[in-house]
Amino acid sequence: MTVYESDLPGVGKKHEIELGDGSRLVVVTHNTGKREVFRRPDADADSEKLFELPDQLARQVGTILEGAYFQPVRSQSIETLLGGETLIEWVEVPEDSDLAGKTLGETDLRQETGANVVLVQRGDTTITNPGGDTEIRAGDTLLAVGPREACQTFQSIVTGE
């Protein structure tokens, strides 16, 4: 990311931030504190005004964007504990999964892992309480419930890792 800064005599400062898609975000900070935010589709295009903020609001928005109010925490996995050692585990079926195209009954996941599949999310469709005849497809997300070790084994089998 490159940021270009230039003085605007009698007005204030202009900052242009290159975005990943080749467009630019342009922020004009007036000497009065007012901020104007523009977007340029590319370096040679005209800017289109997106919005304008007074000084105090611009500072508040800036602190939010900076993370002063909330710092997101990225995690590879988030465990949802039901009680004791019982977990809820969401696992997406990868394209190359050996399970894709098989029914839940054919996979023997419950017997092999000790975890129960209680839901299959397929795009906008939710299959609750799926039976043994429910086909598993690549891209499905399976919700399993079981002891921690069973859920870990379940995830390994589904993802092939």
DSSP file with accessible surface (Angstrom, degrees, kcal/mol):
  #  RESIDUE AA STRUCTURE BP1 BP2  ACC     N-H-->O    O-->H-N    N-H-->O    O-->H-N    TCO  KAPPA ALPHA  PHI   PSI    X-CA   Y-CA   Z-CA
    1    1 A M              0   0  182      0, 0.0     2,-0.4     0, 0.0    18,-0.1   0.000 360.0 360.0 360.0 127.6    0.0    0.0    0.0
    2    2 A T        -     0   0   60     16,-0.2    16,-2.8    17,-0.0     2,-0.5  -0.919 360.0-159.5-112.4 138.6    1.4    3.4   -1.0
    3    3 A V  E     -A   17   0A  74     -2,-0.4     2,-0.4    14,-0.2    14,-0.2  -0.977   4.0-160.4-118.7 126.4    0.2    6.7    0.4
    4    4 A Y  E     -A   16   0A  98     12,-3.1    12,-2.7    -2,-0.5     2,-0.4  -0.902   7.2-165.4-105.9 135.1    0.8    9.9   -1.4
    5    5 A E  E     +A   15   0A 116     -2,-0.4     2,-0.3    10,-0.2    10,-0.2  -0.962  11.2 170.4-121.7 136.5    0.7   13.2    0.5
    6    6 A S  E     -A   14   0A  48      8,-2.4     8,-2.9    -2,-0.4     2,-0.3  -0.997  31.1-117.4-144.7 148.9    0.5   16.7   -1.0
    7    7 A D  E     -A   13   0A 109     -2,-0.3     6,-0.2     6,-0.2    -2,-0.0  -0.602  14.4-158.1 -81.1 142.5   -0.2   20.2    0.3
    8    8 A L  E >>  -A   12   0A  47      4,-3.1     3,-2.8    -2,-0.3     4,-2.7  -0.873  25.7-133.2-118.6  91.4   -3.2   22.1   -0.9
    9    9 A P  T 34 S+     0   0  124      0, 0.0     4,-0.0     0, 0.0    -2,-0.0  -0.183  87.7   5.6 -52.1 129.0   -2.3   25.7   -0.3
   10   10 A G  T 34 S+     0   0   79      1,-0.1    21,-0.1     2,-0.0    20,-0.0   0.343 132.6  58.2  80.3  -7.1   -5.1   27.6    1.4
   11   11 A V  T <4 S-     0   0   55     -3,-2.8    20,-3.0     1,-0.3     2,-0.3   0.736  99.8-114.7-116.5 -54.5   -7.1   24.4    1.8
   12   12 A G  E  <  -AB   8  30A   9     -4,-2.7    -4,-3.1    18,-0.3     2,-0.3  -0.946  50.7 -30.8 153.3-129.5   -5.1   21.8    3.8
   13   13 A K  E     -AB   7  29A  70     16,-2.3    16,-2.8    -2,-0.3     2,-0.4  -0.923  39.4-150.3-129.8 153.3   -3.6   18.4    2.8
   14   14 A K  E     -AB   6  28A  55     -8,-2.9    -8,-2.4    -2,-0.3     2,-0.4  -0.980   9.3-169.4-124.2 132.4   -4.5   15.6    0.5
   15   15 A H  E     -AB   5  27A  49     12,-2.7    12,-3.0    -2,-0.4     2,-0.5  -0.989   2.5-165.5-119.9 130.9   -3.7   12.0    1.0
   16   16 A E  E     -AB   4  26A  14    -12,-2.7   -12,-3.1    -2,-0.4     2,-0.5  -0.976   5.3-163.6-116.3 127.0   -4.1    9.3   -1.7
   17   17 A I  E     -AB   3  25A  31      8,-3.1     8,-2.6    -2,-0.5     2,-0.4  -0.948  16.6-133.4-114.0 121.3   -4.0    5.7   -0.7
   18   18 A E  E     - B   0  24A  63    -16,-2.8     6,-0.2    -2,-0.5     2,-0.2  -0.603  23.4-152.6 -72.4 128.6   -3.5    3.0   -3.3
   19   19 A L    >   -     0   0   68      4,-3.1     3,-1.8    -2,-0.4   -17,-0.0  -0.606  27.8-104.2 -98.5 162.7   -6.0    0.2   -2.8
   20   20 A G  T 3  S+     0   0   95      1,-0.3    -1,-0.1    -2,-0.2     4,-0.1   0.726 116.2  57.2 -61.1 -22.8   -5.4   -3.4   -3.8
   21   21 A D  T 3  S-     0   0  112      2,-0.1    -1,-0.3     1,-0.0     3,-0.1   0.326 121.9 -98.2 -94.6  10.2   -7.7   -3.2   -6.9
   22   22 A G  S <  S+     0   0   48     -3,-1.8    21,-0.3     1,-0.4    -2,-0.1   0.282  90.1 115.4  93.0 -11.4   -5.8   -0.3   -8.5
   23   23 A S        -     0   0    1     19,-0.1    -4,-3.1    -5,-0.1     2,-0.4  -0.339  56.8-133.9 -83.4 172.7   -8.2    2.3   -7.3
   24   24 A R  E     -BC  18  40A  38     16,-2.8    16,-2.9    -6,-0.2     2,-0.5  -0.983   3.4-142.8-131.7 142.1   -7.3    5.1   -4.8
   25   25 A L  E     -BC  17  39A  54     -8,-2.6    -8,-3.1    -2,-0.4     2,-0.5  -0.899  22.8-160.0 -98.1 128.2   -8.9    6.4   -1.7
   26   26 A V  E     -BC  16  38A   4     12,-2.7    12,-3.2    -2,-0.5     2,-0.5  -0.954   8.4-172.1-116.2 125.6   -8.5   10.2   -1.5
   27   27 A V  E     -BC  15  37A  32    -12,-3.0   -12,-2.7    -2,-0.5     2,-0.6  -0.978   4.3-165.2-119.4 120.1   -8.8   12.1    1.8
   28   28 A V  E     -BC  14  36A  13      8,-2.8     8,-2.4    -2,-0.5     2,-0.7  -0.931   4.3-162.9-105.0 119.0   -8.7   15.9    1.8
   29   29 A T  E     -BC  13  35A  39    -16,-2.8   -16,-2.3    -2,-0.6     6,-0.2  -0.916  12.5-149.3-103.8 112.5   -8.2   17.4    5.2
   30   30 A H  E >   -B   12   0A  36      4,-2.9     3,-2.2    -2,-0.7   -18,-0.3  -0.434  25.3-114.1 -77.5 155.4   -9.2   21.1    5.3
   31   31 A N  T 3  S+     0   0  123    -20,-3.0   -19,-0.1     1,-0.3    -1,-0.1   0.769 118.7  61.3 -59.1 -23.6   -7.5   23.6    7.5
   32   32 A T  T 3  S-     0   0  119    -21,-0.3    -1,-0.3     2,-0.1    23,-0.2   0.588 121.7-108.0 -78.2 -12.7  -10.9   23.9    9.3
   33   33 A G  S <  S+     0   0   11     -3,-2.2    -2,-0.1     1,-0.4    25,-0.1   0.162  74.9 136.7 104.6 -18.3  -10.7   20.2   10.2
   34   34 A K        -     0   0   63     20,-0.1    -4,-2.9    -5,-0.1     2,-0.4  -0.329  41.0-151.0 -61.4 142.1  -13.4   19.0    7.8
   35   35 A R  E     -CD  29  53A  45     18,-2.9    18,-2.9    -6,-0.2     2,-0.4  -0.972   9.6-166.2-118.2 136.6  -12.6   15.8    5.9
   36   36 A E  E     -CD  28  52A  32     -8,-2.4    -8,-2.8    -2,-0.4     2,-0.5  -0.970   8.9-156.2-117.5 135.3  -13.8   14.9    2.4
   37   37 A V  E     +CD  27  51A  14     14,-2.9    13,-3.2    -2,-0.4    14,-1.5  -0.956  16.3 174.0-118.4 128.2  -13.4   11.3    1.2
   38   38 A F  E     -CD  26  49A  38    -12,-3.2   -12,-2.7    -2,-0.5     2,-0.4  -0.831  20.7-142.1-124.8 164.5  -13.2   10.5   -2.5
   39   39 A R  E     -CD  25  48A  85      9,-2.2     9,-2.6    -2,-0.3   -14,-0.2  -0.997   7.5-163.4-129.9 135.1  -12.6    7.4   -4.6
   40   40 A R  E     -C   24   0A  36    -16,-2.9   -16,-2.8    -2,-0.4     7,-0.2  -0.978  15.2-147.7-116.0 122.4  -10.7    7.3   -7.8
   41   41 A P  S    S-     0   0   63      0, 0.0     2,-0.3     0, 0.0    -1,-0.1   0.853  83.1  -8.6 -58.2 -33.4  -11.1    4.2  -10.0
   42   42 A D  S >  S-     0   0   77      4,-0.1     3,-1.5   -19,-0.1   -19,-0.1  -0.958  83.0 -89.9-154.6 173.0   -7.5    4.5  -11.2
   43   43 A A  T 3  S+     0   0   37    -21,-0.3   -20,-0.1    -2,-0.3   -21,-0.0   0.757 124.1  45.0 -61.3 -25.7   -4.7    7.0  -11.0
   44   44 A D  T 3  S+     0   0  153      2,-0.1    -1,-0.3    -4,-0.0     2,-0.1   0.493  96.5  94.0 -97.5  -3.5   -5.8    8.8  -14.2
   45   45 A A  S <  S-     0   0   27     -3,-1.5     2,-0.2     1,-0.1    -5,-0.0  -0.429  81.0-100.4 -88.2 162.7   -9.5    9.0  -13.4
   46   46 A D        -     0   0  149     -2,-0.1     2,-0.2     1,-0.1    -4,-0.1  -0.490  42.4-107.9 -75.6 152.8  -11.5   11.8  -11.8
   47   47 A S        -     0   0   55     -2,-0.2     2,-0.5    -7,-0.2    -7,-0.2  -0.559  22.2-148.3 -83.5 146.2  -12.4   11.4   -8.1
   48   48 A E  E     -D   39   0A 126     -9,-2.6    -9,-2.2    -2,-0.2     2,-0.2  -0.965  22.0-122.6-114.1 124.8  -15.9   10.7   -7.0
   49   49 A K  E     +D   38   0A  92     -2,-0.5   -11,-0.3   -11,-0.2     3,-0.1  -0.477  29.3 178.2 -70.3 128.4  -16.9   12.2   -3.6
   50   50 A L  E     -     0   0A  80    -13,-3.2     2,-0.3     1,-0.4   -12,-0.2   0.851  58.3 -36.9 -94.7 -48.8  -18.1    9.5   -1.2
   51   51 A F  E     -D   37   0A 101    -14,-1.5   -14,-2.9     2,-0.0    -1,-0.4  -0.982  45.6-129.6-167.4 172.8  -18.8   11.6    1.9
   52   52 A E  E     -D   36   0A  89     -2,-0.3   -16,-0.2   -16,-0.2   -18,-0.0  -0.986  18.4-167.3-135.6 141.2  -17.8   14.5    4.1
   53   53 A L  E     -D   35   0A  28    -18,-2.9   -18,-2.9    -2,-0.3     2,-0.0  -0.992  21.3-122.9-131.2 140.0  -17.2   14.6    7.9
   54   54 A P     >  -     0   0   82      0, 0.0     4,-2.7     0, 0.0     5,-0.2  -0.343  42.8 -97.5 -71.0 163.2  -16.8   17.4   10.4
   55   55 A D  H  > S+     0   0   48      1,-0.2     4,-2.2   -23,-0.2     5,-0.2   0.897 119.2  46.1 -50.9 -54.7  -13.6   17.4   12.4
   56   56 A Q  H  > S+     0   0  122      1,-0.2     4,-2.0     2,-0.2    -1,-0.2   0.924 115.4  45.9 -61.3 -44.0  -14.9   15.8   15.6
   57   57 A L  H  > S+     0   0   73      1,-0.2     4,-2.9     2,-0.2     5,-0.3   0.910 110.3  54.4 -66.4 -39.3  -16.8   13.0   13.8
   58   58 A A  H  X S+     0   0   13     -4,-2.7     4,-2.5     1,-0.2    -1,-0.2   0.909 108.6  49.4 -60.7 -39.5  -13.8   12.3   11.5
   59   59 A R  H  X S+     0   0  137     -4,-2.2     4,-2.1    -5,-0.2    -1,-0.2   0.906 111.4  48.7 -66.9 -40.4  -11.6   11.9   14.6
   60   60 A Q  H  X S+     0   0   89     -4,-2.0     4,-1.8     2,-0.2    -2,-0.2   0.938 112.9  46.8 -64.8 -45.6  -14.1    9.5   16.2
   61   61 A V  H  X S+     0   0   54     -4,-2.9     4,-2.8     1,-0.2     5,-0.2   0.915 110.4  55.2 -61.5 -41.2  -14.4    7.4   13.0
   62   62 A G  H  X S+     0   0   32     -4,-2.5     4,-2.3    -5,-0.3    -1,-0.2   0.906 106.3  49.3 -60.2 -41.0  -10.6    7.4   12.8
   63   63 A T  H  X>S+     0   0   44     -4,-2.1     5,-2.6     2,-0.2     4,-1.0   0.869 110.9  50.8 -69.5 -32.2  -10.1    6.0   16.3
   64   64 A I  H ><5S+     0   0  104     -4,-1.8     3,-0.7     2,-0.2     6,-0.2   0.950 112.3  46.0 -66.7 -47.3  -12.7    3.3   15.4
   65   65 A L  H 3<5S+     0   0  144     -4,-2.8    -2,-0.2     1,-0.2    -1,-0.2   0.862 109.5  56.1 -62.8 -34.1  -10.8    2.4   12.2
   66   66 A E  H 3<5S-     0   0  148     -4,-2.3    -1,-0.2    -5,-0.2    -2,-0.2   0.750 117.8-113.4 -70.3 -22.9   -7.5    2.5   14.1
   67   67 A G  T <<5S+     0   0   12     -4,-1.0    -3,-0.2    -3,-0.7    -2,-0.1   0.638  73.1 135.5  99.7  17.9   -8.9   -0.1   16.6
   68   68 A A  S   <S+     0   0   68     -5,-2.6    -4,-0.2     1,-0.2     3,-0.1   0.816  80.6  36.4 -68.5 -28.0   -9.0    2.0   19.7
   69   69 A Y  S    S+     0   0  163     -6,-0.5     2,-0.3     1,-0.3    -1,-0.2   0.752 130.6  13.0 -94.9 -29.3  -12.4    0.7   20.6
   70   70 A F        -     0   0  149     -6,-0.2    -1,-0.3     2,-0.0    -2,-0.0  -0.952  55.0-160.6-154.1 128.6  -12.2   -2.9   19.5
   71   71 A Q        -     0   0  128     -2,-0.3    -4,-0.0    -3,-0.1     2,-0.0  -0.938  25.1-138.1-109.7 107.7   -9.3   -5.1   18.5
   72   72 A P        -     0   0   96      0, 0.0     2,-0.6     0, 0.0    -2,-0.0  -0.388  11.2-143.4 -64.6 146.8  -10.5   -8.1   16.5
   73   73 A V        -     0   0  131     -2,-0.0     2,-0.5     2,-0.0    -2,-0.0  -0.964   7.9-151.3-114.8 117.1   -8.8  -11.4   17.3
   74   74 A R        +     0   0  229     -2,-0.6     2,-0.4     2,-0.0     3,-0.1  -0.767  20.4 177.9 -90.0 131.0   -8.2  -13.7   14.4
   75   75 A S        -     0   0   64     -2,-0.5     3,-0.1     1,-0.1    -2,-0.0  -0.985  35.1-141.2-134.4 142.5   -8.2  -17.4   15.4
   76   76 A Q  S    S+     0   0  189     -2,-0.4     2,-0.4     1,-0.2    -1,-0.1   0.843  92.7  13.2 -68.4 -36.0   -7.8  -20.5   13.3
   77   77 A S        -     0   0   69     -3,-0.1     2,-0.5     2,-0.0    -1,-0.2  -1.000  60.5-159.9-144.0 145.0  -10.4  -22.2   15.4
   78   78 A I        -     0   0  134     -2,-0.4     2,-0.4    -3,-0.1    -3,-0.0  -0.993  18.1-146.6-123.3 121.9  -13.0  -21.2   17.9
   79   79 A E        -     0   0   85     -2,-0.5     2,-0.7    10,-0.1    10,-0.1  -0.754   2.9-156.3 -90.8 134.7  -14.3  -23.9   20.2
   80   80 A T  E     -E   88   0B  63      8,-0.9     8,-2.3    -2,-0.4     2,-0.5  -0.946  14.6-157.9-109.7 108.8  -17.9  -23.8   21.4
   81   81 A L  E     -E   87   0B  93     -2,-0.7     6,-0.2     6,-0.2     3,-0.1  -0.754  15.8-173.9 -92.0 126.2  -18.1  -25.7   24.6
   82   82 A L  E     -     0   0B 102      4,-3.3     2,-0.2    -2,-0.5     5,-0.2   0.760  66.8 -52.9 -87.2 -29.2  -21.5  -27.0   25.6
   83   83 A G  E >  S-E   86   0B  39      3,-1.0     3,-2.4     1,-0.1    -1,-0.3  -0.618 105.6  -1.7 156.5 143.0  -20.5  -28.3   29.0
   84   84 A G  T 3  S-     0   0   64      1,-0.3    -1,-0.1    -2,-0.2    -3,-0.0  -0.401 130.5 -28.9  59.5-123.1  -17.8  -30.5   30.4
   85   85 A E  T 3  S+     0   0  111     -2,-0.2    63,-1.6    -3,-0.1     2,-0.5   0.169 104.4 120.9-109.5  15.6  -15.8  -31.7   27.4
   86   86 A T  E <   -EF  83 147B  55     -3,-2.4    -4,-3.3    61,-0.2    -3,-1.0  -0.723  41.4-174.7 -88.8 126.7  -18.7  -31.6   24.8
   87   87 A L  E     -EF  81 146B   1     59,-3.4    59,-1.9    -2,-0.5     2,-0.5  -0.777  27.4-136.4-117.2 160.6  -18.0  -29.3   21.8
   88   88 A I  E     -EF  80 145B  35     -8,-2.3    -8,-0.9    -2,-0.3     2,-0.4  -0.972  29.3-169.4-108.6 129.4  -19.9  -28.0   18.8
   89   89 A E  E     - F   0 144B  20     55,-3.0    55,-2.9    -2,-0.5     2,-0.5  -0.982  13.9-158.7-127.4 126.6  -17.6  -28.2   15.7
   90   90 A W  E     + F   0 143B 131     -2,-0.4     2,-0.4    53,-0.2    53,-0.2  -0.914  19.0 177.9-101.1 124.6  -18.3  -26.6   12.3
   91   91 A V  E     - F   0 142B   2     51,-2.6    51,-3.2    -2,-0.5     2,-0.4  -0.985  20.7-143.3-133.6 125.2  -16.3  -28.2    9.5
   92   92 A E  E     - F   0 141B 123     -2,-0.4    49,-0.3    49,-0.3    48,-0.1  -0.693  21.3-125.9 -86.0 137.3  -16.4  -27.4    5.8
   93   93 A V        -     0   0    0     47,-3.3    46,-3.2    -2,-0.4    66,-0.1  -0.720  29.4-136.0 -83.2 114.4  -16.1  -30.3    3.4
   94   94 A P    >   -     0   0   35      0, 0.0     3,-1.7     0, 0.0     6,-0.2  -0.261  20.0-108.4 -70.0 162.4  -13.2  -29.5    1.0
   95   95 A E  T 3  S+     0   0  160      1,-0.3    43,-0.1    43,-0.1    -2,-0.0   0.840 119.1  45.9 -57.0 -37.2  -13.5  -30.1   -2.8
   96   96 A D  T 3  S+     0   0  131     63,-0.1    -1,-0.3     3,-0.0     2,-0.1   0.222  82.6 138.2 -95.8  17.4  -11.1  -33.0   -2.6
   97   97 A S    X   -     0   0   15     -3,-1.7     3,-0.8     1,-0.1    62,-0.1  -0.354  54.9-140.3 -67.0 138.1  -12.7  -34.7    0.4
   98   98 A D  T 3  S+     0   0  140     59,-0.3    -1,-0.1     1,-0.2    60,-0.1   0.679 102.3  61.1 -65.9 -19.0  -13.0  -38.5    0.3
   99   99 A L  T >  S+     0   0   13     59,-0.3     3,-2.3    58,-0.2    37,-0.4   0.713  75.2 110.8 -82.6 -21.7  -16.5  -38.0    1.9
  100  100 A A  T <  S+     0   0   35     -3,-0.8    37,-0.2     1,-0.3     3,-0.1  -0.316  84.2  19.5 -59.7 130.1  -17.9  -35.9   -0.9
  101  101 A G  T 3  S+     0   0   47     35,-3.5    -1,-0.3     1,-0.4     2,-0.2   0.286 104.0 105.3  93.2  -8.3  -20.6  -37.9   -2.8
  102  102 A K  S <  S-     0   0   90     -3,-2.3    34,-3.3    34,-0.3    -1,-0.4  -0.674  70.5-117.4 -99.3 158.4  -21.2  -40.4    0.1
  103  103 A T  B  >  -I  135   0C  34     32,-0.3     4,-1.5    -2,-0.2    32,-0.2  -0.513  28.8-110.0 -86.2 162.5  -24.1  -40.5    2.5
  104  104 A L  H  >>S+     0   0   22     30,-2.1     4,-1.0    27,-0.4     5,-0.7   0.902 121.2  54.2 -57.4 -39.4  -23.6  -39.9    6.2
  105  105 A G  H  45S+     0   0   39     27,-2.8     3,-0.5     1,-0.2    -1,-0.2   0.892 106.0  51.4 -62.2 -40.2  -24.4  -43.6    6.7
  106  106 A E  H  45S+     0   0  121     26,-0.5    -1,-0.2     1,-0.2    -2,-0.2   0.799 105.9  56.0 -67.6 -27.2  -21.8  -44.7    4.2
  107  107 A T  H  <5S-     0   0    9     -4,-1.5    -1,-0.2    -3,-0.3    -2,-0.2   0.748  86.7-150.5 -78.8 -24.0  -19.1  -42.6    6.0
  108  108 A D  T  X5 +     0   0   81     -4,-1.0     4,-2.8    -3,-0.5     5,-0.3   0.802  40.3 152.5  56.0  30.5  -19.6  -44.2    9.4
  109  109 A L  H  >X +     0   0    4     -5,-0.7     4,-2.5     1,-0.2     5,-0.6   0.898  66.9  51.2 -58.6 -42.4  -18.5  -40.9   10.9
  110  110 A R  H  >5S+     0   0  144     -6,-0.2     4,-2.1     1,-0.2    -1,-0.2   0.940 114.9  42.0 -62.5 -45.0  -20.4  -41.4   14.2
  111  111 A Q  H  45S+     0   0  134      1,-0.2    -2,-0.2     2,-0.2    -1,-0.2   0.892 118.7  45.3 -70.1 -37.9  -18.9  -44.8   14.7
  112  112 A E  H  <5S+     0   0  121     -4,-2.8    -2,-0.2     1,-0.1    -1,-0.2   0.827 130.6  18.4 -74.4 -33.3  -15.4  -43.8   13.7
  113  113 A T  H  <5S-     0   0   14     -4,-2.5    -3,-0.2    -5,-0.3    -2,-0.2   0.725  87.7-127.1-111.7 -31.5  -15.2  -40.6   15.7
  114  114 A G  S  <<S+     0   0   41     -4,-2.1     2,-0.3    -5,-0.6    -4,-0.2   0.466  72.2 119.5  89.4   1.5  -17.9  -40.5   18.4
  115  115 A A        -     0   0    0     -6,-0.5     2,-0.5    35,-0.3    -1,-0.4  -0.801  56.5-139.8-101.6 144.0  -19.2  -37.2   17.1
  116  116 A N  E     -G  145   0B  65     29,-2.9    29,-2.3    -2,-0.3     2,-0.6  -0.888   8.5-135.3-105.5 130.8  -22.7  -36.7   15.8
  117  117 A V  E     +G  144   0B  16     -2,-0.5    27,-0.3    27,-0.2     3,-0.1  -0.745  30.3 169.1 -81.8 117.6  -23.6  -34.6   12.7
  118  118 A V  E     +     0   0B  50     25,-2.7    11,-2.4    -2,-0.6     2,-0.3   0.501  60.9  20.2-108.7  -7.7  -26.6  -32.6   13.7
  119  119 A L  E     -GH 143 128B  29     24,-1.1    24,-2.7     9,-0.2     2,-0.4  -0.975  54.3-156.9-160.6 144.2  -26.8  -30.2   10.9
  120  120 A V  E     -GH 142 127B   1      7,-2.3     7,-3.3    -2,-0.3     2,-0.6  -0.995  12.0-158.3-124.2 122.5  -25.6  -29.8    7.3
  121  121 A Q  E     +GH 141 126B  52     20,-3.2    20,-2.4    -2,-0.4     2,-0.5  -0.913  13.9 176.7-101.6 118.5  -25.4  -26.2    5.8
  122  122 A R  E >   - H   0 125B  46      3,-3.3     3,-2.6    -2,-0.6     2,-0.2  -0.896  60.9 -64.8-125.4  95.5  -25.5  -26.3    2.0
  123  123 A G  T 3  S-     0   0   63     -2,-0.5    18,-0.0    16,-0.3    -1,-0.0  -0.412 119.0 -15.5  61.8-123.4  -25.4  -22.8    0.7
  124  124 A D  T 3  S+     0   0  168     -2,-0.2     2,-0.4    -3,-0.1    -1,-0.3   0.464 121.9  94.3 -89.4  -0.7  -28.7  -21.2    1.8
  125  125 A T  E <   -H  122   0B  84     -3,-2.6    -3,-3.3     2,-0.0     2,-0.5  -0.782  57.3-162.2 -98.8 133.7  -30.2  -24.5    2.7
  126  126 A T  E     -H  121   0B  66     -2,-0.4     2,-0.7    -5,-0.2    -5,-0.2  -0.965   2.5-162.2-115.1 123.4  -30.0  -25.9    6.2
  127  127 A I  E     -H  120   0B  42     -7,-3.3    -7,-2.3    -2,-0.5     2,-0.3  -0.912  14.9-162.1-104.9 106.0  -30.6  -29.6    6.8
  128  128 A T  E     +H  119   0B  98     -2,-0.7    -9,-0.2     1,-0.2   -10,-0.0  -0.669  68.3   4.3 -90.1 145.7  -31.4  -30.2   10.4
  129  129 A N  S    S-     0   0  142    -11,-2.4    -1,-0.2    -2,-0.3   -10,-0.2   0.921  87.8-154.5  51.5  55.2  -31.1  -33.6   12.0
  130  130 A P        -     0   0   14      0, 0.0    -1,-0.1     0, 0.0     2,-0.1  -0.303   3.9-136.2 -65.8 142.6  -29.8  -35.2    8.8
  131  131 A G    >   -     0   0   34      1,-0.1     3,-1.9   -27,-0.0   -27,-0.4  -0.320  31.1 -92.4 -88.9 177.4  -30.4  -38.9    8.4
  132  132 A G  T 3  S+     0   0   45      1,-0.3   -27,-2.8   -28,-0.2   -26,-0.5   0.731 123.8  60.6 -63.6 -19.3  -28.0  -41.6    7.3
  133  133 A D  T 3  S+     0   0  135    -29,-0.2     2,-0.4   -30,-0.2    -1,-0.3   0.451  75.5 116.5 -90.8   3.6  -29.2  -41.1    3.7
  134  134 A T    <   -     0   0   21     -3,-1.9   -30,-2.1     1,-0.1     2,-0.3  -0.572  64.5-132.9 -74.4 123.5  -28.1  -37.4    3.6
  135  135 A E  B     -I  103   0C  79     -2,-0.4     2,-0.5   -32,-0.2   -32,-0.3  -0.558  10.1-136.7 -78.5 138.5  -25.5  -37.0    0.9
  136  136 A I        -     0   0    2    -34,-3.3   -35,-3.5   -37,-0.4     2,-0.3  -0.830  24.6-168.9 -93.8 132.0  -22.3  -35.1    1.8
  137  137 A R    >   -     0   0  121     -2,-0.5     3,-2.2   -37,-0.2   -44,-0.3  -0.908  31.8 -95.2-122.2 150.2  -21.2  -32.6   -0.9
  138  138 A A  T 3  S+     0   0   34     -2,-0.3   -43,-0.1     1,-0.3     3,-0.1  -0.366 114.6  30.4 -58.0 136.6  -18.0  -30.6   -1.3
  139  139 A G  T 3  S+     0   0   31    -46,-3.2   -16,-0.3     1,-0.4    -1,-0.3   0.197  89.6 128.8  94.1 -16.3  -18.7  -27.1    0.1
  140  140 A D    <   -     0   0    2     -3,-2.2   -47,-3.3   -18,-0.1     2,-0.5  -0.373  53.0-140.1 -64.4 151.5  -21.1  -28.4    2.7
  141  141 A T  E     -FG  92 121B  34    -20,-2.4   -20,-3.2   -49,-0.3     2,-0.4  -0.982  15.7-155.3-114.0 124.8  -20.5  -27.3    6.3
  142  142 A L  E     -FG  91 120B   0    -51,-3.2   -51,-2.6    -2,-0.5     2,-0.6  -0.845   4.0-151.7-102.0 134.9  -21.2  -30.0    8.8
  143  143 A L  E     -FG  90 119B  18    -24,-2.7   -25,-2.7    -2,-0.4   -24,-1.1  -0.931  21.1-176.7-105.7 119.0  -22.0  -29.3   12.4
  144  144 A A  E     -FG  89 117B   0    -55,-2.9   -55,-3.0    -2,-0.6     2,-0.4  -0.886  13.3-158.9-117.1 149.6  -20.9  -32.0   14.8
  145  145 A V  E     +FG  88 116B  33    -29,-2.3   -29,-2.9    -2,-0.3   -57,-0.2  -0.987  38.6  98.6-126.1 135.4  -21.4  -32.4   18.5
  146  146 A G  E    S-F   87   0B   6    -59,-1.9   -59,-3.4    -2,-0.4   -31,-0.2  -0.973  70.3 -40.4 172.3-179.6  -19.3  -34.6   20.7
  147  147 A P  E  >  -F   86   0B  68      0, 0.0     4,-2.6     0, 0.0     5,-0.3  -0.258  63.0-104.8 -61.8 155.2  -16.4  -34.9   23.1
  148  148 A R  H  > S+     0   0   61    -63,-1.6     4,-2.3     1,-0.2     5,-0.2   0.906 121.0  47.3 -49.5 -51.0  -13.3  -32.8   22.3
  149  149 A E  H  > S+     0   0  147      1,-0.2     4,-2.4     2,-0.2    -1,-0.2   0.908 111.6  51.1 -63.0 -39.4  -11.2  -35.7   21.1
  150  150 A A  H  > S+     0   0   10      1,-0.2     4,-2.8     2,-0.2   -35,-0.3   0.922 110.5  49.1 -64.0 -41.8  -14.1  -37.0   18.9
  151  151 A C  H  X S+     0   0    0     -4,-2.6     4,-2.6     2,-0.2    -2,-0.2   0.879 110.0  51.3 -67.1 -36.7  -14.6  -33.6   17.3
  152  152 A Q  H  X S+     0   0   97     -4,-2.3     4,-2.1    -5,-0.3    -1,-0.2   0.929 112.5  45.5 -65.4 -43.7  -10.9  -33.3   16.6
  153  153 A T  H  X S+     0   0   55     -4,-2.4     4,-2.4     2,-0.2    -2,-0.2   0.921 111.9  53.3 -63.2 -43.3  -10.9  -36.8   14.9
  154  154 A F  H  X S+     0   0    0     -4,-2.8     4,-2.6     1,-0.2     5,-0.2   0.942 109.1  48.2 -55.6 -50.0  -14.1  -35.8   13.0
  155  155 A Q  H  X S+     0   0   68     -4,-2.6     4,-2.6     1,-0.2     6,-0.4   0.916 110.6  51.7 -61.1 -42.1  -12.4  -32.6   11.7
  156  156 A S  H  X>S+     0   0   59     -4,-2.1     4,-1.5     1,-0.2     5,-0.8   0.912 112.2  45.6 -62.1 -42.4   -9.3  -34.6   10.6
  157  157 A I  H  <5S+     0   0   56     -4,-2.4   -59,-0.3     2,-0.2    -2,-0.2   0.935 115.2  46.3 -68.0 -45.3  -11.4  -37.1    8.7
  158  158 A V  H  <5S+     0   0    0     -4,-2.6   -59,-0.3     1,-0.2    -2,-0.2   0.923 121.5  36.1 -65.0 -44.2  -13.6  -34.5    7.0
  159  159 A T  H  <5S-     0   0   28     -4,-2.6    -1,-0.2    -5,-0.2    -2,-0.2   0.652 101.6-129.3 -85.7 -15.4  -10.8  -32.2    6.0
  160  160 A G  T  <5       0   0   67     -4,-1.5    -3,-0.2    -5,-0.3    -4,-0.1   0.696 360.0 360.0  75.3  18.5   -8.3  -35.0    5.2
  161  161 A E      <       0   0  182     -5,-0.8    -1,-0.2    -6,-0.4    -2,-0.1  -0.766 360.0 360.0-104.2 360.0   -5.6  -33.4    7.4
